[in-house]
Amino acid sequence: MRVFVNHTEINVFSGATAADAILAFYRLMHGNTPDPLPLIFDRFGNQVERDGALSPNNHIFIFNPENNLNHE
């Protein structure tokens, strides 16, 4: 099943949860998985539970505070 995490296409198994998609995203992009997993949001800005079900073509987003530090 195809879903999108931060605009990156990820293929996950049918019945995958939001956490499964995030884990697949980190394996694909970074190799290392953060512990704990970051917060997950849908395209409307609503927080998604890690065990939330996904549908084909869902778009979810994660917020990584390390990428948004204020470097003054």
N, C-alpha and C positions, 0 to 999 in steps of 0.2 A: 504494500500500500504506500502511496506517495503522500508525504506531508512536507511542510516547509517549516524550518526553524531558522529564524533571523534571515529569511529570504533564501536560505540554502535548501535545495531539494534533498530530502532524506527518504530512503526506502526502509520501511519497517513492516513487520508482520501484521496481518489482519488481527484486530483486537488489541493492538499496542496501546499503551497509555502514554500520557504526556512525558512521564519520566523515561519511558523506553525511547522516545524520540530524542529527548535531550541527551541521553547516554549515547545514542547512535551519532548525534551531532558532534559531541565531544570526541568520540573515537575517530570520526572522519576528519575533523578540523584540527584537533589539538593533541590527540593521543592520550592525554591525561584527563581524568574526570575529577572535578572539584568535589570536595566533601565539606559541607553539605552542598547539594545541588542548588543552583540559583533559583530565584523566583521565576515562575512561568506565567506569561500573560497571553491572552488571545489578541486578535487584531483590533479589538475595541478597547483594550487597556484593562480588561477584567482579569483578575488573577485566576489561574487554572490550577486545580489541585494536581499533585503529581500522579495520582491514580486515576485522573480524569481520562475518559475514553476519547479516542481520536476517530475522525472520519477521514476518508480519502480527501486529499487536497486541503486539509486543515492548515492554517497558518498560526504558528505559535512563536513567541518571542521570549528571550531571556535577557535579563539585565545583569551585566557584569560590572560591578562597581570599579574594578581595576581599570576598565577602559574609560571611566568617566571621572577620574580624579581631577581636582582643581589644582593645576600647577601654576600658582602665582609666583 
